């Protein structure tokens, strides 16, 4: 599919309402208190910014940057800086109390004679200056010079402002897909514009190790290279590269560069090194730290949960992590270090003699306590470095966790699932919590769903690219999610975070499209009191801010904008053109599936991929699917193997006419049922697809036949069963329970 067609889903239609000129104070996040006045303050053509001489170098530097920004963008007005407030139009001085503005807060008064900015801390001055810039025309924040001389004016106002929570973060997963330093800096610029102060950098996982560790160089050779990678982009849809992905990693100098760039924008960078689970990439590089050093393993190319975890009972493995902490603490000087701790199966420990002996030695009653012991040890080590540990909520919510061990060194609990329950449990043992809701019902939102996992699909419309989630995680749902429902009884929440996982996202355009403006919604949740949030006001302000994003050439979704109309789609005939290698993608969104063949398990959860080729069958113009793994042919059932059927019939076997070969195969079946694809040699099972039907009553999977390495592609529509009763086909139609089975359907493409 051509890029211009796919980008239709990103373009605003001509009926879009004009930018709301009546937004008097274009401030996002919205201030804590704002006293509105009807008068205006016109900036003088010679604008003097005065800074009280007693303020430190940092505030003076911020004031100089403010003056430089005005001179670089305003036409007809010239700004100068002086080290006294006397006679200045903009007067910056110390003022306020901890109870009114706090260390990050400020008091801003704009009247017709002068603008005064008061704060107690350096960040307060910086945020106050940012608010002044935000209330000026968008080209000022965008850094663009006005074409013609103009008068600049601000609405008179008094603002007393400080953030609701101390932690306002964004997490980017650079393990599943790598994003270069340039793209990270673009996202940091967006964060800074919305007063966010924490960049959580997910650097390691099963799919890749991205942080240079000089003591362990194989982490960034073997561990940073995957055999393939699934990419979703706006030009080709979803496809597999068909070649090695990597080695991709950040040198220590590059990481220091990001840290410095973020610090200039008031953002702290928090590294995350996954311990002890999600460690396949690390164990590919150093298998001696695993519970089964002789096992054959490769860096993962898909998502899921691996039981191949680090041998926690091996002192050398524990030292491995301490060595990593040592090196990265020199790179990341901030207050926090994230050690993961999520989704860590204990089965490898249960079957390992060293771990069995360790359990008995410690007198523990279950293997989860071994992970709690490790969390205690590594948190204490990080504490010695002057830092505080952050862990995912499974460290306390997983069954059998030893809460006394976990809490000893006062880690912060990052709560995703269950977000509210995890925060409550953290409070019960005296620990702080950060809310980053995975997916939750939201009253009053158009979709009824939302949360802070801002990598999830925004829509199920056929024009949408593939992605995580069920397509109901809208911008409105994200905005209206309440991270602390009952302030009188809920725990000590210290912040919120927008979290972005990259199993499906491999290009900057798609990252930005999914993250923005949901990241701004999270920023407002972290700063603005709940009773001051307003969806309609947020939309009006974000419409204005799209001028800044456009100027920066940043992609963003437009579903939330007034007048947005989704592009049309049509079913299109897929014609094979001699390319015979195709990939089979099984895409399960909401539950695990088992996908195994006669050569062993391909993938344990979420999705699995193997390769197939089309080969002639009994007729010259027809083809069966033949596995590149086993060399066997695939059919739908043992009893009808080899049967030829037409494309519009329920499938009992797979054979495709060359001229009408489909792009997609839809599998639709009820809960806890099995679809077996058999070969034609003694009808032995080659691949078995089994759905664990927990939750929904039925499940939908799509198997996409796509050209490997080719640029032509179509939109893959994957609709989950969200009403617990129905299963849907590729065109969104309900498939009756009595007729669920294997179907062949044509692909779809976006049209003008």
C-alpha positions as CSV (number, residue, x, y, z in Angstrom):
1,X,0.0,0.0,0.0
2,X,1.3,3.4,-0.9
3,X,2.2,5.8,1.9
4,X,-0.2,8.4,0.7
5,X,-3.1,6.0,1.1
6,X,-2.1,5.0,4.6
7,X,-1.5,8.5,5.7
8,X,-5.2,9.3,5.0
9,X,-5.9,7.9,8.4
10,X,-3.6,10.7,9.8
11,X,-5.1,13.6,7.9
12,X,-7.7,15.9,9.1
13,X,-10.7,16.3,6.8
14,X,-11.8,19.6,5.4
15,X,-14.7,19.9,7.7
16,X,-12.5,20.3,10.7
17,X,-13.7,23.1,12.9
18,X,-11.4,26.2,12.9
19,X,-9.0,26.6,15.8
20,X,-10.8,27.9,18.8
21,X,-9.8,31.6,19.1
22,X,-11.6,32.0,22.3
23,X,-9.2,29.9,24.4
24,X,-7.9,32.7,26.5
25,X,-5.2,30.7,28.3
26,X,-3.7,28.0,26.2
27,X,-2.0,26.2,29.2
28,X,-1.6,22.5,29.2
29,X,-1.4,21.2,31.8
30,X,-4.1,23.5,33.2
31,X,-3.0,25.5,36.3
32,X,-4.1,24.8,39.8
33,X,-5.7,28.2,40.3
34,X,-6.3,30.8,37.7
35,X,-8.1,34.2,38.3
36,X,-9.4,35.4,35.0
37,X,-9.6,39.1,34.0
38,X,-11.0,40.7,30.9
39,X,-8.1,43.2,30.3
40,X,-5.0,42.6,28.2
41,X,-1.3,43.2,28.6
42,X,0.4,44.4,25.5
43,X,4.1,43.6,25.5
44,X,6.4,46.6,24.7
45,X,8.4,46.6,21.6
46,X,11.5,46.8,23.8
47,X,10.9,44.1,26.3
48,X,13.1,44.1,29.4
49,X,13.3,40.9,31.5
50,X,14.7,41.5,34.9
51,X,16.0,38.8,37.3
52,X,16.6,39.5,40.9
53,X,20.4,39.4,41.5
54,X,20.0,37.0,44.4
55,X,18.7,34.2,42.2
56,X,21.1,31.5,41.2
57,X,22.9,30.7,38.0
58,X,20.3,28.1,36.9
59,X,17.4,30.6,37.0
60,X,19.6,33.2,35.2
61,X,20.3,30.6,32.6
62,X,16.6,29.8,32.2
63,X,15.8,33.5,31.9
64,X,18.5,34.0,29.2
65,X,17.0,31.0,27.3
66,X,13.6,32.7,27.6
67,X,14.9,35.9,26.2
68,X,16.7,34.1,23.4
69,X,13.5,32.2,22.5
70,X,11.6,35.5,22.2
71,X,14.2,37.1,20.1
72,X,14.3,34.1,17.8
73,X,10.6,34.0,17.2
74,X,9.0,37.4,17.7
75,X,9.1,39.9,14.9
76,X,8.7,43.5,15.9
77,X,9.7,42.9,19.6
78,X,13.2,42.7,21.0
79,X,13.9,41.3,24.5
80,X,16.9,42.0,26.7
81,X,17.9,40.6,30.1
82,X,19.1,42.5,33.1
83,X,20.2,41.3,36.6
84,X,17.7,43.4,38.5
85,X,14.0,43.7,38.5
86,X,14.0,47.5,38.7
87,X,12.4,49.0,35.6
88,X,11.8,45.6,34.0
89,X,8.5,44.7,32.3
90,X,9.0,41.1,33.2
91,X,10.1,40.8,36.9
92,X,11.5,37.5,38.2
93,X,12.1,37.2,42.0
94,X,11.9,34.8,44.9
95,X,8.5,34.6,46.5
96,X,5.6,32.4,47.7
97,X,5.7,29.8,50.4
98,X,5.9,26.0,50.4
99,X,2.2,25.8,51.1
100,X,1.2,27.8,48.1
101,X,3.6,26.9,45.3
102,X,6.0,24.2,46.5
103,X,9.5,23.7,45.0
104,X,8.1,23.2,41.5
105,X,5.4,25.8,41.7
106,X,5.2,29.4,40.8
107,X,3.0,32.5,41.1
108,X,2.4,34.5,37.9
109,X,0.7,37.8,37.7
110,X,0.0,39.5,34.4
111,X,-1.4,43.0,34.4
112,X,-1.3,45.9,31.9
113,X,1.8,47.4,33.5
114,X,4.0,44.4,34.2
115,X,4.4,40.7,34.5
116,X,5.7,39.3,37.8
117,X,6.9,35.8,38.3
118,X,7.7,34.4,41.8
119,X,8.9,31.0,42.8
120,X,10.9,29.2,45.5
121,X,12.8,26.7,43.5
122,X,14.7,26.6,40.2
123,X,12.0,24.4,38.6
124,X,9.3,26.8,39.6
125,X,10.9,29.7,37.7
126,X,11.4,27.4,34.7
127,X,7.8,26.3,34.7
128,X,6.6,29.8,35.1
129,X,8.6,31.1,32.1
130,X,7.3,28.2,30.1
131,X,3.7,29.2,31.0
132,X,4.3,32.7,29.6
133,X,5.7,31.2,26.4
134,X,2.7,28.9,26.1
135,X,0.2,31.8,26.4
136,X,2.0,33.6,23.5
137,X,1.2,32.6,19.8
138,X,2.1,28.9,19.1
139,X,5.0,29.9,16.8
140,X,6.9,31.0,19.9
141,X,6.9,27.6,21.5
142,X,7.5,26.1,18.1
143,X,10.7,28.1,17.7
144,X,9.5,29.7,14.4
145,X,10.1,33.3,13.5
146,X,7.0,35.3,12.8
147,X,6.8,36.3,9.2
148,X,5.8,39.9,9.9
149,X,6.1,42.4,12.7
150,X,3.2,42.2,15.1
151,X,2.0,43.3,18.6
152,X,2.0,40.7,21.2
153,X,-0.5,40.7,24.0
154,X,-1.5,38.4,26.9
155,X,-4.8,38.2,28.8
156,X,-4.3,39.6,32.3
157,X,-4.4,36.8,34.8
158,X,-3.2,35.7,38.2
159,X,-2.0,32.1,38.4
160,X,-0.8,30.2,41.5
161,X,0.3,26.8,40.2
162,X,2.2,23.7,41.3
163,X,1.9,20.1,40.2
164,X,-0.5,17.6,41.8
165,X,2.2,14.9,41.9
166,X,6.0,14.9,42.0
167,X,6.4,12.2,39.3
168,X,5.1,12.9,35.9
169,X,6.6,10.3,33.5
170,X,6.9,8.7,30.1
171,X,8.3,5.2,29.6
172,X,9.6,4.2,26.2
173,X,10.5,0.5,25.4
174,X,13.5,0.5,23.2
175,X,14.2,-3.2,23.6
176,X,11.5,-4.6,21.4
177,X,12.3,-1.9,18.8
178,X,15.2,0.5,18.8
179,X,14.7,4.2,18.5
180,X,17.7,6.4,17.9
181,X,18.9,9.3,20.1
182,X,17.3,11.8,17.7
183,X,13.8,10.4,18.2
184,X,14.3,10.2,22.0
185,X,15.2,13.8,22.0
186,X,12.1,14.7,20.0
187,X,9.9,12.9,22.7
188,X,11.9,14.7,25.4
189,X,11.0,18.0,23.8
190,X,7.3,17.1,23.9
191,X,7.6,16.1,27.5
192,X,9.3,19.3,28.5
193,X,6.5,21.4,26.7
194,X,4.0,19.8,29.1
195,X,6.0,20.0,32.3
196,X,6.8,16.3,32.5
197,X,9.8,15.4,34.6
198,X,10.7,11.7,34.3
199,X,11.8,9.7,31.3
200,X,11.7,6.0,32.1
201,X,14.0,4.3,29.6
202,X,13.2,0.5,29.2
203,X,16.6,-0.7,28.0
204,X,16.4,-4.5,28.2
205,X,14.0,-7.3,27.6
206,X,13.7,-10.7,25.9
207,X,13.9,-9.0,22.5
208,X,17.1,-7.0,22.9
209,X,19.7,-5.5,25.3
210,X,20.3,-1.9,24.4
211,X,22.6,-0.4,27.1
212,X,26.4,-0.7,26.6
213,X,28.0,-2.5,29.6
214,X,31.7,-2.5,29.1
215,X,32.4,-5.5,31.5
216,X,29.9,-7.6,29.5
217,X,30.4,-6.8,25.8
218,X,28.4,-9.7,24.5
219,X,25.2,-8.0,25.8
220,X,25.5,-5.5,22.9
221,X,26.6,-7.9,20.2
222,X,24.7,-11.2,20.8
223,X,22.1,-9.7,23.1
224,X,21.4,-6.7,20.9
225,X,20.7,-8.7,17.7
226,X,17.4,-10.5,17.0
227,X,17.1,-12.9,14.1
228,X,14.1,-11.0,12.6
229,X,11.7,-8.2,13.6
230,X,8.0,-7.5,13.1
231,X,7.5,-3.9,12.0
232,X,4.3,-1.9,11.6
233,X,4.5,1.3,9.7
234,X,2.4,3.6,7.7
235,X,3.8,2.6,4.3
236,X,3.8,-1.2,4.4
237,X,1.4,-2.1,7.3
238,X,2.8,-5.0,9.3
239,X,5.6,-7.2,7.9
240,X,8.7,-9.1,8.9
241,X,12.0,-7.8,7.9
242,X,13.3,-11.2,6.9
243,X,16.8,-10.5,8.2
244,X,18.7,-9.8,11.4
245,X,17.6,-6.8,13.5
246,X,20.6,-5.3,15.1
247,X,23.0,-5.0,16.8
248,X,21.2,-1.9,18.0
249,X,22.2,-0.4,21.3
250,X,23.2,2.9,23.0
251,X,26.8,3.6,23.9
252,X,27.5,5.0,27.3
253,X,28.4,8.3,25.7
254,X,25.0,8.3,23.8
255,X,23.2,7.6,27.1
256,X,25.0,10.4,28.8
257,X,24.1,12.7,25.9
258,X,20.4,11.9,26.5
259,X,20.8,12.4,30.2
260,X,22.3,15.9,29.7
261,X,19.7,16.8,27.0
262,X,16.9,15.8,29.4
263,X,18.4,17.6,32.3
264,X,18.4,20.9,30.4
265,X,14.6,20.4,30.1
266,X,14.0,19.6,33.7
267,X,13.7,15.8,33.0
268,X,15.3,13.0,35.0
269,X,16.2,9.9,33.0
270,X,15.5,6.6,34.9
271,X,17.1,3.5,33.4
272,X,15.3,0.1,33.6
273,X,17.2,-3.1,33.5
274,X,14.9,-6.1,33.7
275,X,15.7,-8.4,36.6
276,X,15.2,-11.5,36.8
277,X,12.6,-12.2,34.1
278,X,12.4,-10.9,30.6
279,X,16.0,-11.8,30.3
280,X,16.2,-13.9,27.2
281,X,18.5,-11.5,25.4
282,X,20.9,-11.3,28.3
283,X,20.9,-15.1,28.6
284,X,21.6,-15.5,24.9
285,X,24.8,-13.5,25.6
286,X,25.7,-15.1,28.9
287,X,23.9,-18.5,29.2
288,X,26.0,-19.4,32.2
289,X,23.7,-17.1,34.3
290,X,20.6,-19.2,33.4
291,X,19.1,-22.2,35.1
292,X,19.9,-24.3,32.0
293,X,23.2,-23.0,30.5
294,X,23.3,-25.7,27.7
295,X,19.9,-24.9,26.3
296,X,19.7,-23.5,22.8
297,X,18.2,-20.0,22.8
298,X,17.8,-17.0,20.5
299,X,16.8,-13.5,21.1
300,X,13.0,-13.2,20.9
301,X,11.3,-11.6,17.9
302,X,7.8,-11.6,19.4
303,X,6.2,-10.6,22.7
304,X,5.1,-12.9,25.6
305,X,6.5,-14.3,28.8
306,X,9.5,-16.5,28.9
307,X,10.2,-19.1,31.6
308,X,13.9,-18.8,30.8
309,X,14.9,-16.5,33.7
310,X,18.2,-15.8,35.5
311,X,19.4,-18.3,38.1
312,X,18.8,-16.2,41.2
313,X,20.6,-18.7,43.4
314,X,23.9,-18.3,41.6
315,X,26.1,-15.7,43.3
316,X,27.8,-15.0,40.0
317,X,24.5,-14.1,38.4
318,X,23.7,-11.7,41.3
319,X,27.1,-10.1,40.9
320,X,26.4,-9.8,37.1
321,X,23.5,-7.4,38.0
322,X,25.6,-5.6,40.6
323,X,28.2,-4.9,38.0
324,X,25.6,-3.6,35.6
325,X,24.3,-1.3,38.3
326,X,27.8,0.0,39.0
327,X,28.4,1.0,35.4
328,X,25.0,2.5,34.8
329,X,25.0,4.6,38.0
330,X,28.0,6.4,36.5
331,X,25.9,7.1,33.4
332,X,22.6,8.0,35.1
333,X,23.1,10.3,38.0
334,X,19.4,10.6,38.9
335,X,17.6,9.5,42.0
336,X,16.0,6.3,40.7
337,X,16.9,3.0,39.2
338,X,14.2,0.6,37.8
339,X,14.9,-3.1,38.1
340,X,11.7,-4.5,36.5
341,X,10.5,-7.5,38.4
342,X,7.4,-8.1,36.4
343,X,6.2,-11.3,34.8
344,X,8.8,-13.6,36.2
345,X,7.8,-17.3,36.1
346,X,9.3,-19.5,38.8
347,X,9.3,-22.8,36.9
348,X,13.0,-22.7,36.0
349,X,13.9,-22.3,39.7
350,X,11.6,-25.1,40.7
351,X,13.4,-27.5,38.4
352,X,17.0,-26.3,39.2
353,X,19.0,-28.1,41.9
354,X,20.9,-24.9,42.9
355,X,17.6,-23.0,43.4
356,X,16.0,-26.0,45.3
357,X,18.9,-26.0,47.7
358,X,18.8,-22.2,48.1
359,X,15.1,-22.4,49.0
360,X,15.8,-24.9,51.7
361,X,18.8,-22.9,53.0
362,X,16.8,-19.8,53.4
363,X,13.9,-21.7,54.9
364,X,11.4,-20.3,52.3
365,X,8.1,-22.0,51.6
366,X,7.7,-21.0,47.9
367,X,9.9,-19.9,45.0
368,X,8.4,-16.5,44.7
369,X,10.3,-15.6,48.0
370,X,13.5,-16.2,46.1
371,X,12.6,-13.2,43.8
372,X,11.7,-11.2,46.9
373,X,15.1,-12.0,48.4
374,X,16.8,-10.8,45.2
375,X,14.7,-7.6,45.2
376,X,15.8,-6.9,48.7
377,X,19.5,-7.5,47.9
378,X,19.7,-5.4,44.7
379,X,17.5,-2.6,46.2
380,X,19.9,-2.4,49.1
381,X,22.8,-2.3,46.7
382,X,21.2,0.5,44.8
383,X,20.4,2.3,48.0
384,X,24.2,2.3,48.8
385,X,24.6,4.2,45.6
386,X,22.3,6.9,46.9
387,X,19.4,5.9,44.7
388,X,15.9,4.5,45.2
389,X,14.7,1.4,43.5
390,X,11.5,1.2,41.4
391,X,9.8,-2.1,40.7
392,X,6.7,-3.2,38.8
393,X,3.8,-4.1,41.0
394,X,4.2,-7.9,40.6
395,X,7.0,-7.6,43.2
396,X,4.3,-7.3,45.8
397,X,1.2,-8.6,44.1
398,X,2.5,-11.9,42.7
399,X,1.3,-14.8,44.9
400,X,3.8,-15.8,47.5
401,X,5.8,-12.6,47.5
402,X,7.6,-11.9,50.8
403,X,6.4,-8.3,51.5
404,X,8.8,-7.8,54.4
405,X,11.8,-8.6,52.2
406,X,10.6,-6.3,49.4
407,X,9.8,-3.3,51.5
408,X,12.9,-3.1,53.6
409,X,14.8,-0.6,51.3
410,X,11.6,1.4,50.5
411,X,11.2,0.8,46.8
412,X,8.6,2.6,44.7
413,X,5.9,0.4,43.3
414,X,5.0,1.1,39.6
415,X,1.4,-0.1,39.3
416,X,0.1,-1.3,36.0
417,X,-2.0,-4.5,36.6
418,X,-3.8,-4.2,38.9
419,X,-3.0,-0.5,39.0
420,X,-5.4,0.5,41.8
421,X,-5.1,-2.8,43.7
422,X,-1.3,-2.6,43.4
423,X,-1.3,0.9,44.8
424,X,-3.5,-0.1,47.7
425,X,-1.3,-3.0,48.6
426,X,1.8,-0.7,48.4
427,X,0.1,1.7,50.8
428,X,-0.7,-1.2,53.2
429,X,3.0,-1.9,53.6
430,X,4.1,1.8,53.6
431,X,5.4,2.1,50.1
432,X,4.8,4.8,47.5
433,X,3.1,4.1,44.2
434,X,3.2,5.4,40.6
435,X,0.0,4.8,38.6
436,X,0.4,3.6,34.9
437,X,-2.9,1.9,34.3
438,X,-2.8,-0.9,31.7
439,X,-6.5,-0.8,30.6
440,X,-9.6,0.1,32.5
441,X,-13.2,1.0,32.1
442,X,-13.8,4.8,32.1
443,X,-17.2,6.3,32.9
444,X,-18.2,9.0,30.4
445,X,-15.6,8.2,27.8
446,X,-16.8,7.5,24.2
447,X,-15.2,4.1,24.2
448,X,-15.8,3.2,27.8
449,X,-12.1,2.3,28.1
450,X,-8.8,4.0,28.8
451,X,-5.6,4.0,30.8
452,X,-2.0,5.1,30.6
453,X,-0.7,2.3,28.3
454,X,-0.5,4.7,25.4
455,X,0.9,2.2,22.9
456,X,-2.6,0.5,22.6
457,X,-4.7,0.9,19.5
458,X,-6.9,4.0,19.3
459,X,-9.5,2.5,17.0
460,X,-10.7,-0.7,15.3
461,X,-11.4,1.1,12.1
462,X,-10.0,-0.8,9.1
463,X,-7.7,2.1,8.2
464,X,-5.9,1.7,11.5
465,X,-2.5,0.0,11.5
466,X,-2.0,-3.2,13.5
467,X,-1.3,-2.8,17.2
468,X,-1.8,-3.9,20.8
469,X,-5.1,-3.8,22.5
470,X,-8.7,-4.0,21.3
471,X,-8.9,-0.7,19.6
472,X,-10.9,1.1,22.4
473,X,-8.1,3.0,24.2
474,X,-9.1,6.4,23.0
475,X,-7.6,9.8,23.9
476,X,-10.8,10.6,25.7
477,X,-10.6,7.4,27.7
478,X,-7.0,8.2,28.6
479,X,-7.9,11.7,29.7
480,X,-10.9,10.7,31.8
481,X,-9.2,7.9,33.6
482,X,-9.0,8.8,37.3
483,X,-5.7,7.6,38.8
484,X,-6.7,8.2,42.4
485,X,-10.5,7.6,42.7
486,X,-10.8,8.4,46.4
487,X,-8.3,10.7,47.9
488,X,-9.4,10.0,51.5
489,X,-8.8,6.3,51.4
490,X,-6.4,5.5,48.6
491,X,-2.6,5.1,49.0
492,X,0.3,7.4,48.7
493,X,0.4,8.0,45.0
494,X,3.5,10.0,44.0
495,X,2.8,10.2,40.3
496,X,1.5,9.0,37.0
497,X,3.2,7.6,33.9
498,X,2.4,7.2,30.2
499,X,3.8,3.8,29.3
500,X,4.7,2.8,25.7
501,X,5.6,-0.8,24.8
502,X,7.0,-1.5,21.3
503,X,6.2,-5.1,20.4
504,X,4.1,-3.6,17.5
505,X,5.8,-0.3,17.0
506,X,9.1,-0.1,15.1
507,X,9.1,3.4,13.5
508,X,9.0,6.9,14.9
509,X,5.9,7.9,13.0
510,X,3.8,5.2,14.6
511,X,5.3,5.8,18.0
512,X,4.3,9.5,17.8
513,X,0.9,8.7,16.3
514,X,-0.1,6.4,19.2
515,X,1.5,8.4,22.0
516,X,0.3,11.9,21.1
517,X,-1.8,13.5,22.4
518,X,-2.4,10.8,25.0
519,X,0.9,11.7,26.6
520,X,-0.4,15.2,27.1
521,X,-3.5,13.8,28.8
522,X,-1.2,12.0,31.2
523,X,0.8,15.2,31.8
524,X,-2.4,17.0,32.7
525,X,-3.4,14.2,35.1
526,X,0.0,14.5,36.8
527,X,-0.2,18.3,37.2
528,X,-3.8,19.5,37.3
529,X,-6.2,18.8,40.2
530,X,-8.8,16.3,39.3
531,X,-11.7,18.8,39.8
532,X,-10.0,21.2,37.3
533,X,-9.7,18.8,34.5
534,X,-12.2,19.3,31.6
535,X,-12.2,17.2,28.4
536,X,-13.7,19.9,26.2
537,X,-11.2,22.4,27.4
538,X,-8.4,19.9,26.8
539,X,-9.6,19.4,23.2
540,X,-9.7,23.1,22.5
541,X,-6.2,23.6,23.9
542,X,-4.7,20.6,22.1
543,X,-6.2,21.8,18.7
544,X,-4.1,25.0,19.2
545,X,-1.1,23.0,20.2
546,X,-1.2,20.9,17.0
547,X,0.4,24.0,15.3
548,X,3.5,23.4,17.5
549,X,3.5,19.7,16.6
550,X,3.0,20.4,12.9
551,X,5.9,22.9,13.1
552,X,8.1,20.2,14.6
553,X,7.0,17.7,12.0
554,X,5.7,15.4,14.7
555,X,3.0,12.9,14.0
556,X,-0.1,12.6,16.2
557,X,-3.5,11.0,16.0
558,X,-6.5,13.1,15.0
559,X,-9.4,10.9,16.1
560,X,-10.2,13.2,19.0
561,X,-10.3,16.4,16.9
562,X,-13.6,18.1,16.0
563,X,-14.8,17.1,12.6
564,X,-12.5,14.2,12.1
565,X,-13.8,11.6,9.6
566,X,-12.1,8.3,9.2
567,X,-10.9,7.3,5.7
568,X,-13.0,4.9,3.6
569,X,-11.8,1.3,2.9
570,X,-12.7,-1.3,0.3
571,X,-12.0,-5.0,0.0
572,X,-9.3,-5.5,-2.7
573,X,-8.3,-8.5,-4.7
574,X,-4.8,-9.7,-3.8
575,X,-2.9,-11.1,-6.8
576,X,0.3,-13.0,-6.2
577,X,3.1,-12.0,-8.6
578,X,5.5,-14.9,-8.4
579,X,6.7,-14.3,-4.8
580,X,6.4,-17.6,-3.1
581,X,7.7,-17.0,0.5
582,X,5.0,-15.8,2.9
583,X,4.8,-15.5,6.7
584,X,2.1,-16.8,9.0
585,X,1.2,-14.4,11.8
586,X,-1.1,-15.5,14.6
587,X,-2.2,-12.4,16.5
588,X,-3.8,-12.8,19.9
589,X,-4.5,-9.6,21.7
590,X,-6.0,-10.4,25.1
591,X,-5.0,-13.9,26.2
592,X,-2.3,-16.4,25.8
593,X,-2.3,-19.0,23.1
594,X,-0.3,-22.1,22.6
595,X,1.2,-22.5,19.1
596,X,3.3,-25.6,18.6
597,X,4.4,-27.7,15.6
598,X,6.0,-31.2,15.3
599,X,9.4,-29.6,15.8
600,X,8.5,-28.1,19.1
601,X,6.9,-24.9,20.5
602,X,7.3,-21.8,18.4
603,X,6.2,-19.3,21.0
604,X,4.5,-19.6,24.4
605,X,2.2,-16.6,24.5
606,X,0.6,-13.7,22.6
607,X,1.8,-14.4,19.1
608,X,3.9,-16.8,17.1
609,X,5.4,-16.8,13.7
610,X,6.9,-19.4,11.3
611,X,7.5,-19.3,7.6
612,X,5.6,-21.0,4.8
613,X,5.9,-21.3,1.0
614,X,3.2,-21.9,-1.6
615,X,3.8,-25.0,-3.7
616,X,1.8,-26.6,-6.5
617,X,-0.8,-29.1,-5.5
618,X,-2.5,-31.6,-7.8
619,X,-3.6,-28.9,-10.2
620,X,-1.1,-26.6,-11.9
621,X,-3.1,-23.4,-10.9
622,X,-3.6,-24.3,-7.3
623,X,-1.3,-24.2,-4.3
624,X,-1.1,-25.7,-0.8
625,X,0.8,-24.1,2.1
626,X,4.0,-25.9,2.9
627,X,6.0,-25.3,6.1
628,X,9.5,-24.0,5.8
629,X,10.1,-25.5,9.3
630,X,9.1,-29.1,8.7
631,X,8.5,-29.3,5.0
632,X,5.0,-30.6,5.6
633,X,1.7,-29.4,4.2
634,X,-1.0,-27.7,6.3
635,X,-4.7,-28.6,6.3
636,X,-7.6,-27.7,8.6
637,X,-8.7,-31.1,9.8
638,X,-7.4,-34.7,9.8
639,X,-10.6,-36.1,8.4
640,X,-10.6,-33.9,5.3
641,X,-6.9,-33.5,4.5
642,X,-6.3,-32.9,0.8
643,X,-9.8,-31.7,0.0
644,X,-10.0,-28.8,-2.5
645,X,-12.5,-26.0,-1.5
646,X,-13.5,-22.6,-2.9
647,X,-12.7,-19.3,-1.3
648,X,-16.3,-18.6,-0.2
649,X,-16.9,-21.8,1.7
650,X,-16.1,-22.8,5.2
651,X,-12.6,-24.2,5.2
652,X,-11.9,-27.8,5.8
653,X,-8.6,-27.7,4.0
654,X,-6.4,-25.0,2.6
655,X,-5.7,-24.8,-1.1
656,X,-5.5,-21.5,-3.0
657,X,-6.1,-20.7,-6.6
658,X,-3.0,-18.7,-7.7
659,X,-5.0,-15.8,-9.2
660,X,-7.3,-15.4,-6.2
661,X,-5.0,-16.2,-3.4
662,X,-6.1,-14.4,-0.2
663,X,-4.0,-12.1,1.9
664,X,-5.7,-13.1,5.2
665,X,-7.0,-16.2,6.7
666,X,-9.4,-15.6,9.6
667,X,-9.8,-18.1,12.4
668,X,-12.9,-17.6,14.6
669,X,-13.9,-20.0,17.3
670,X,-15.4,-20.3,20.7
671,X,-13.6,-20.3,24.1
672,X,-11.4,-23.3,25.0
673,X,-11.6,-24.8,21.6
674,X,-8.9,-26.0,19.3
675,X,-8.1,-25.6,15.7
676,X,-5.6,-28.1,14.3
677,X,-3.8,-27.7,11.1
678,X,-2.6,-31.1,9.9
679,X,-0.1,-32.3,7.4
680,X,-0.8,-34.9,4.7
681,X,1.6,-37.5,6.0
682,X,-0.4,-39.9,8.2
683,X,-2.6,-36.9,9.2
684,X,-0.1,-36.0,12.0
685,X,-0.7,-32.6,13.6
686,X,1.8,-30.0,12.4
687,X,0.4,-26.9,14.1
688,X,-2.2,-26.6,16.8
689,X,-3.8,-23.3,17.8
690,X,-5.5,-23.4,21.2
691,X,-7.3,-20.5,22.9
692,X,-7.5,-20.3,26.6
693,X,-10.9,-18.7,26.7
694,X,-10.5,-16.8,30.0
695,X,-12.6,-13.7,30.0
696,X,-14.4,-13.4,26.6
697,X,-16.7,-16.1,25.4
698,X,-15.0,-16.3,22.0
699,X,-11.8,-15.3,20.4
700,X,-10.6,-13.9,17.0
701,X,-7.3,-14.4,15.4
702,X,-6.1,-13.4,12.0
703,X,-3.4,-15.2,10.0
704,X,-1.8,-12.8,7.6
705,X,-0.2,-14.1,4.4
706,X,2.2,-11.4,3.4
707,X,5.2,-11.0,1.2
708,X,8.5,-11.0,3.0
709,X,10.7,-8.2,2.2
710,X,8.2,-6.6,-0.3
711,X,6.9,-3.1,0.2
712,X,3.3,-3.9,-1.0
713,X,0.9,-4.6,1.9
714,X,-2.6,-4.1,3.2
715,X,-4.2,-3.2,6.4
716,X,-4.7,-6.1,8.8
717,X,-7.9,-5.8,10.7
718,X,-8.0,-7.8,14.0
719,X,-11.3,-7.4,15.9
720,X,-11.5,-8.9,19.4
721,X,-14.6,-10.3,21.0
722,X,-15.4,-7.6,23.6
723,X,-19.0,-8.4,24.4
724,X,-18.4,-11.9,25.7
725,X,-20.8,-13.4,23.1
726,X,-19.8,-12.7,19.6
727,X,-16.9,-13.4,17.3
728,X,-16.3,-11.1,14.3
729,X,-14.8,-11.6,10.9
730,X,-12.3,-9.3,9.2
731,X,-15.0,-7.0,8.1
732,X,-16.4,-6.6,11.6
733,X,-19.5,-8.8,11.0
734,X,-20.7,-11.2,13.7
735,X,-19.9,-14.8,13.0
736,X,-22.7,-17.0,14.5
737,X,-21.4,-19.6,17.0
738,X,-22.8,-22.4,15.0
739,X,-20.7,-21.5,11.9
740,X,-17.4,-20.6,13.6
741,X,-14.4,-22.3,12.1
742,X,-11.8,-21.6,9.4
743,X,-12.6,-19.0,6.8
744,X,-10.7,-17.4,3.9
745,X,-11.1,-13.7,3.4
746,X,-9.7,-11.1,1.2
747,X,-7.4,-8.3,2.4
748,X,-8.4,-4.7,2.6
749,X,-6.8,-1.4,1.7
750,X,-7.4,2.3,2.4
751,X,-8.9,4.3,-0.5
752,X,-9.5,7.9,-1.1
